[in-house]
Every structure is written in structure tokens, then in C-alpha cells.
């Protein structure tokens, strides 16, 4: 207390008030994300497409018979009409049902390829970045070989060696030529973390190299790779469609957007709807994954902050 003008007033506190409100947790972060249209719009499209891929029967029955295998040659190539908004394909099958069911293989290849790529990139990038020396030299030289090899030609050559072109075989080939970029990013991230003070302290306490990698380095190094992987999904879906369009990816009777585009190339001058609707679904899906990945990169990649 001190006197001011004959009155006793409280002296201002020398110490600033203690902040009692805890920082926002995960719920606050999620609420913040859902207020941003750059996240909400592509995320909604991605969730919807993934639901279509997982449960196509729930969506294919909205129009027509809902079964992509029920065909009538009398309807071959017919355009959009009542009850069949996408028209019919060359076999007389409902094109809407085929596009809906085509999402499953296209999305499956995108997710499986990205998962395989992440596993390889995190493993090899962590080993190369942490151990260095001969390990880093060997992994880096292998990456250089893949960087210098024509990717599309390599995919075509390897795919031609498979007797059956399935979701698994196409995903394996796409992953074979997709791991290098993410591996290099993971290596750089580990190199930036391995000599920090808390890592040095862990070594001083007797922690082994693999314990340090698993407990300390990987959790703090994997974010840039995971963010780039979300961008990779759209690129993989496009690559699968391109390979199938060239006739070396999935083949009929498999159903995918790439297969539909491959079939449409012979008829699009007379039956343009065969090309239009699969291409629209492909473009919107890839764009949604790219925009979502771009947002996540801007939001969570520390190097861009």
C-alpha cells in the first residue's frame, strides 16, 4: 500500500500475473483446422472419396441399377439420360456405377503405394542420416541410380515382368520408383536432429543407437516426411491412371478410373461421356489430395514456419 493524495492505494504488483489458462490441446488444434476452408474443403472431398472406395454399394445405387456388372449391349455407348446420369459404357453397363466402383482400386493403389513408400523412406532415411559413413554412402548411391533412371520407362519395363497386373503388383512397382524423394527428406531431417543436446544426453546415459532412433529421433523427424506423403497420394493415383491408360497397369475386368480412360480413348470423339466422367472424378480426387497435402505442409512443416 502507498499514499496518493492522502488516500491509501494498492501498489502495482512487481511480478506479472501468472497465466492460468493452459495452452490449447489437440481439440483446440482441430477446432482451428475446421475453421479454415483450405483444410475443410479438400478434407471433406478426401473423406467422401475414401468412403466411396470403401463402401461403393452405398453410393452406386443412387442412380440406375447400382451394379457395374449388369450390362445390356442394346445400351452400348448411350449418353446420359433419366436414371443414368453418366450414360452407359461400350458394354452397355451403367457408367455411374462403374465410376463409383472404380474409386476402390484407384484409392487403394494410392494408399498402399504411399504406405509402402513411407516404410522404406523412414527406415532407409533414418539409417543413412544417423549412422552416416558406409551406410549413408550405399543408400545414397542407390538413390542416385533411381534418380537417374527414367521413371515411366522403368515402371513399364518392371510391370511387363508381372504375369498378373493387380492392385498389389501395381502398388509394388509404383513404390519401387517413389521412395527416393521421401528417403532424402527423411535423411535430412535425421541429420538435423541427431546432434541436438537431448540426443547427446541420451548417448551419455548409455542409450544404444537403435533406442535413440526409435525413442528420440524418429518421433521428432517424421513430420516432414508424413506431410509430403499426403501430397504423394495424388501423384500415385495419377501415375496409376497413366500406366493403365498406356495399357500396362490394371486391365479389365478390373474396374478403375484408369481402365475406364483406357477404354474411352478409342471412343471419346463419338462418345465423349466415356472420357468425361471418369476424368472428372480423377481430377477432383487428385486435386483434393494435393490441396490437403499442400495445406498440411504449410501448417506443420517447421522449415516453412
Backbone torsions as a table, in degrees:
resi	resn	phi	psi	omega
1	UNK	NA	146.2	174.1
2	UNK	-148.9	160.8	-173.4
3	UNK	-89.0	136.5	173.9
4	UNK	-140.7	110.4	179.4
5	UNK	64.4	33.5	178.7
6	UNK	83.1	-0.2	179.0
7	UNK	-115.8	147.8	178.1
8	UNK	-86.3	125.1	178.2
9	UNK	-125.8	155.5	-179.4
10	UNK	-75.5	133.1	177.5
11	UNK	-73.1	142.0	178.0
12	UNK	-63.3	142.3	-179.2
13	UNK	-67.8	136.3	178.2
14	UNK	-75.5	-25.2	179.9
15	UNK	-98.6	132.8	179.0
16	UNK	-64.0	150.7	179.4
17	UNK	-61.0	144.2	-179.6
18	UNK	-77.8	130.1	178.9
19	UNK	-71.5	118.0	-176.2
20	UNK	-97.0	-16.2	-177.3
21	UNK	-83.2	124.1	-179.4
22	UNK	-71.3	149.4	177.4
23	UNK	-61.6	153.2	-178.2
24	UNK	-60.4	136.5	178.3
25	UNK	-90.9	-155.3	-176.7
26	UNK	-64.2	-35.6	179.2
27	UNK	-63.3	-39.3	177.8
28	UNK	-64.6	-39.3	178.0
29	UNK	-63.2	-43.5	-180.0
30	UNK	-65.4	-40.6	177.7
31	UNK	-62.0	-38.5	177.6
32	UNK	-64.3	-39.1	179.1
33	UNK	-64.9	-41.6	-176.3
34	UNK	-73.5	-4.8	173.9
35	UNK	-92.3	-2.6	-176.0
36	UNK	-106.5	115.3	-179.9
37	UNK	-58.4	-31.1	179.1
38	UNK	-61.4	-25.2	176.5
39	UNK	-94.5	-45.0	-171.3
40	UNK	-64.5	-45.0	-174.2
41	UNK	-65.9	-55.4	179.3
42	UNK	-66.4	-33.9	179.5
43	UNK	-64.7	-39.4	177.8
44	UNK	-62.8	-43.6	179.2
45	UNK	-64.3	-42.8	-179.6
46	UNK	-62.5	-45.3	179.1
47	UNK	-61.7	-43.2	-179.6
48	UNK	-63.1	-44.7	-179.8
49	UNK	-64.9	-39.5	178.5
50	UNK	-65.5	-36.9	175.5
51	UNK	-65.5	-40.8	176.8
52	UNK	-61.6	-42.2	-179.9
53	UNK	-66.6	-36.7	-178.2
54	UNK	-78.5	-36.1	-175.8
55	UNK	-132.4	65.8	-176.1
56	UNK	-63.0	-29.2	-178.3
57	UNK	-64.6	-26.1	179.3
58	UNK	-71.0	-23.2	-175.2
59	UNK	-108.0	-27.8	-174.3
60	UNK	-71.4	-21.4	-177.8
61	UNK	-84.7	1.5	179.4
62	UNK	-64.3	-31.4	179.2
63	UNK	-135.8	150.5	175.2
64	UNK	66.0	-156.4	-177.5
65	UNK	-85.4	-13.7	176.1
66	UNK	78.4	0.9	-178.9
67	UNK	-115.8	117.1	-177.9
68	UNK	-71.3	-11.4	-177.6
69	UNK	-98.6	-2.5	175.8
70	UNK	-90.6	111.1	-172.3
71	UNK	-130.3	154.5	174.8
72	UNK	-141.1	118.2	-175.5
73	UNK	-61.0	-21.8	177.8
74	UNK	-65.6	-20.1	179.0
75	UNK	-96.5	9.0	-173.4
76	UNK	-55.6	121.1	174.3
77	UNK	75.1	5.2	-179.7
78	UNK	-67.0	142.1	-178.2
79	UNK	-80.2	-176.3	-179.2
80	UNK	-56.8	142.0	179.5
81	UNK	-156.8	175.2	-177.8
82	UNK	-57.5	129.0	-179.5
83	UNK	84.1	-13.1	179.5
84	UNK	-138.3	77.1	-170.5
85	UNK	-65.7	-20.2	178.3
86	UNK	-102.1	-3.2	-177.6
87	UNK	80.4	-154.9	-176.4
88	UNK	-127.9	153.4	176.9
89	UNK	-87.6	-171.8	-175.0
90	UNK	-66.3	-28.5	178.4
91	UNK	-83.4	-1.5	-178.4
92	UNK	82.4	16.9	178.4
93	UNK	-90.3	149.6	-179.8
94	UNK	-63.7	120.8	-174.8
95	UNK	-71.1	-33.6	178.4
96	UNK	-60.4	-46.7	179.1
97	UNK	-63.0	-37.7	179.3
98	UNK	-67.0	-39.7	178.7
99	UNK	-66.4	-41.1	178.9
100	UNK	-63.0	-47.8	-179.9
101	UNK	-70.8	-25.0	178.2
102	UNK	-66.6	-21.0	179.0
103	UNK	-62.9	-32.0	-174.4
104	UNK	-61.5	-52.9	-178.4
105	UNK	-67.5	-39.5	-178.8
106	UNK	-65.1	-46.7	179.1
107	UNK	-69.1	-38.5	179.6
108	UNK	-60.4	-43.0	178.5
109	UNK	-65.1	-41.2	178.9
110	UNK	-61.3	-46.1	-177.8
111	UNK	-72.5	-42.3	-178.9
112	UNK	-66.5	-43.4	178.3
113	UNK	-61.4	-43.7	-180.0
114	UNK	-65.1	-39.3	178.1
115	UNK	-63.6	-45.0	178.3
116	UNK	-63.4	-41.2	179.8
117	UNK	-63.3	-41.4	179.1
118	UNK	-62.4	-43.2	-179.4
119	UNK	-60.9	-48.1	-179.4
120	UNK	-65.4	-45.1	-176.4
121	UNK	-64.9	-44.1	-179.4
122	UNK	-65.4	-42.1	-178.2
123	UNK	-66.8	-55.6	-176.3
124	UNK	-69.4	-39.3	179.2
125	UNK	-64.1	-39.4	178.6
126	UNK	-67.1	-43.0	179.6
127	UNK	-64.8	-44.8	-179.1
128	UNK	-65.0	-42.8	-176.8
129	UNK	-72.6	-36.4	-175.0
130	UNK	-82.5	-46.4	-174.2
131	UNK	-85.2	-31.1	179.6
132	UNK	60.5	-154.3	175.0
133	UNK	56.6	-133.4	-176.7
134	UNK	-64.4	-39.2	-179.3
135	UNK	-61.1	-48.6	179.1
136	UNK	-63.0	-40.7	-179.2
137	UNK	-62.4	-45.5	-178.3
138	UNK	-65.3	-46.7	-178.6
139	UNK	-65.6	-40.1	-180.0
140	UNK	-65.0	-38.9	179.8
141	UNK	-68.3	-37.2	176.2
142	UNK	-63.3	-41.7	176.9
143	UNK	-61.0	-39.9	179.7
144	UNK	-61.6	-37.1	177.8
145	UNK	-61.6	-45.5	-179.1
146	UNK	-69.9	-35.2	177.4
147	UNK	-64.1	-34.2	-177.8
148	UNK	-86.9	-6.1	-177.1
149	UNK	-93.3	135.8	177.3
150	UNK	-61.2	114.7	-170.9
151	UNK	-62.9	-49.3	-176.5
152	UNK	-62.9	-43.5	178.9
153	UNK	-63.4	-42.5	179.0
154	UNK	-60.9	-43.5	178.6
155	UNK	-61.6	-43.6	-179.0
156	UNK	-63.5	-44.9	-178.2
157	UNK	-63.3	-45.9	-177.8
158	UNK	-68.4	-41.5	-180.0
159	UNK	-62.6	-33.5	-179.6
160	UNK	-67.1	-16.6	178.2
161	UNK	-82.1	-13.1	179.9
162	UNK	-85.6	129.8	178.3
163	UNK	-69.3	-30.0	-179.5
164	UNK	-126.2	130.8	178.3
165	UNK	-99.1	97.2	-179.4
166	UNK	-113.1	179.4	177.0
167	UNK	-58.9	-41.7	-177.6
168	UNK	-67.6	-47.2	-177.0
169	UNK	-66.3	-40.7	177.9
170	UNK	-65.9	-39.7	179.1
171	UNK	-64.6	-40.5	179.1
172	UNK	-61.8	-43.6	-179.1
173	UNK	-67.7	-41.6	178.5
174	UNK	-64.4	-39.2	178.3
175	UNK	-66.5	-35.1	-179.9
176	UNK	-58.6	-32.3	-177.7
177	UNK	-107.7	13.1	-176.7
178	UNK	-119.5	-7.0	-171.0
179	UNK	-80.9	-18.3	-168.7
180	UNK	-67.6	-44.4	-176.5
181	UNK	-63.8	-47.3	-179.8
182	UNK	-65.9	-33.8	177.9
183	UNK	-64.5	-41.2	178.9
184	UNK	-65.3	-39.0	177.5
185	UNK	-64.9	-42.2	179.3
186	UNK	-64.7	-41.1	178.2
187	UNK	-59.8	-45.4	179.9
188	UNK	-64.1	-38.7	179.8
189	UNK	-66.1	-40.1	178.4
190	UNK	-68.1	-40.5	177.9
191	UNK	-58.9	-36.1	-179.6
192	UNK	-73.5	-19.3	-175.5
193	UNK	-103.4	-24.7	-165.2
194	UNK	-69.0	-18.8	-179.9
195	UNK	-109.3	15.3	176.9
196	UNK	-70.9	163.9	-171.4
197	UNK	-62.8	-39.8	-177.5
198	UNK	-70.1	-26.9	175.0
199	UNK	-72.2	-41.8	176.8
200	UNK	-61.5	-39.6	178.2
201	UNK	-64.9	-39.4	178.8
202	UNK	-64.2	-39.7	176.2
203	UNK	-63.6	-41.4	-180.0
204	UNK	-63.4	-28.0	178.1
205	UNK	-84.2	1.9	174.8
206	UNK	94.3	10.5	178.8
207	UNK	-69.1	137.3	179.7
208	UNK	-76.1	166.6	-176.3
209	UNK	-62.2	-40.1	-177.5
210	UNK	-74.4	-32.4	174.5
211	UNK	-65.4	-41.4	177.8
212	UNK	-63.6	-42.5	179.3
213	UNK	-61.0	-48.8	-173.4
214	UNK	-75.4	-37.7	-173.2
215	UNK	-91.5	-28.6	-170.9
216	UNK	-120.8	-44.6	-172.9
217	UNK	-82.8	-50.7	-176.0
218	UNK	-58.6	-47.9	-179.7
219	UNK	-59.2	-26.4	-177.6
220	UNK	-99.0	-2.0	-176.5
221	UNK	-115.8	-12.1	-168.4
222	UNK	-85.4	-15.4	-175.0
223	UNK	-58.8	-49.0	179.6
224	UNK	-59.6	-35.5	179.9
225	UNK	-70.2	-43.2	-179.7
226	UNK	-63.6	-38.4	179.0
227	UNK	-66.1	-44.7	178.2
228	UNK	-65.2	-30.4	179.1
229	UNK	-62.5	-34.6	177.9
230	UNK	-64.7	-32.9	173.5
231	UNK	-69.6	-31.1	-175.3
232	UNK	-68.3	-27.8	-176.7
233	UNK	-60.4	-47.0	179.1
234	UNK	-61.9	-39.7	179.1
235	UNK	-65.1	-37.7	-179.9
236	UNK	-67.4	-42.5	178.7
237	UNK	-60.8	-40.8	177.2
238	UNK	-64.8	-42.0	-179.7
239	UNK	-64.1	-41.5	178.3
240	UNK	-61.8	-43.1	179.5
241	UNK	-64.7	-37.7	179.3
242	UNK	-66.3	-44.0	179.1
243	UNK	-63.8	-42.0	179.1
244	UNK	-67.7	-37.6	176.7
245	UNK	-60.4	-35.4	179.0
246	UNK	-80.0	-5.8	176.4
247	UNK	90.2	12.6	-178.9
248	UNK	-117.4	2.4	178.1
249	UNK	-96.6	-135.3	176.3
250	UNK	-65.0	150.6	-179.6
251	UNK	-129.0	152.6	175.0
252	UNK	-58.4	143.5	13.2
253	UNK	-85.4	10.0	173.6
254	UNK	-60.8	146.9	-179.0
255	UNK	-113.6	121.6	173.8
256	UNK	-155.9	165.8	178.2
257	UNK	-64.4	-34.4	177.6
258	UNK	-64.6	-41.1	177.7
259	UNK	-62.5	-41.6	179.7
260	UNK	-66.2	-38.7	176.6
261	UNK	-67.6	-36.7	177.7
262	UNK	-62.1	-40.9	178.4
263	UNK	-69.4	-37.3	-174.2
264	UNK	-70.8	-20.9	-175.4
265	UNK	-62.6	-23.8	179.9
266	UNK	-85.0	-16.1	-170.9
267	UNK	-126.1	0.4	-169.5
268	UNK	-67.2	-20.5	178.6
269	UNK	-71.7	-27.8	179.4
270	UNK	-106.3	-30.7	-179.2
271	UNK	-126.6	74.8	-172.3
272	UNK	-64.3	-26.5	-178.2
273	UNK	-64.0	-24.3	178.2
274	UNK	-63.8	-31.3	178.6
275	UNK	-90.5	-36.5	-170.6
276	UNK	-62.9	-52.9	-169.8
277	UNK	-73.2	-43.9	173.3
278	UNK	-61.1	-38.2	-179.8
279	UNK	-65.7	-39.1	177.9
280	UNK	-62.1	-46.5	178.6
281	UNK	-61.9	-41.1	179.6
282	UNK	-64.1	-47.3	-177.4
283	UNK	-63.1	-47.0	-178.3
284	UNK	-63.3	-41.5	-179.4
285	UNK	-65.6	-48.8	-179.8
286	UNK	-62.8	-42.0	179.6
287	UNK	-62.7	-39.6	178.8
288	UNK	-63.7	-44.9	178.2
289	UNK	-63.8	-40.6	-178.9
290	UNK	-66.9	-44.9	179.8
291	UNK	-65.3	-39.2	177.7
292	UNK	-64.9	-45.5	178.2
293	UNK	-63.8	-37.4	178.3
294	UNK	-64.4	-41.1	177.5
295	UNK	-64.8	-45.8	-179.5
296	UNK	-62.8	-36.3	177.6
297	UNK	-64.2	-45.5	179.3
298	UNK	-65.4	-31.6	-174.1
299	UNK	-83.6	-36.1	-168.2
300	UNK	-118.8	-12.2	179.4
301	UNK	-77.3	114.2	-176.2
302	UNK	-62.8	-25.9	-178.2
303	UNK	-70.8	-18.0	-179.6
304	UNK	-97.0	-3.2	-179.1
305	UNK	-80.4	NA	NA
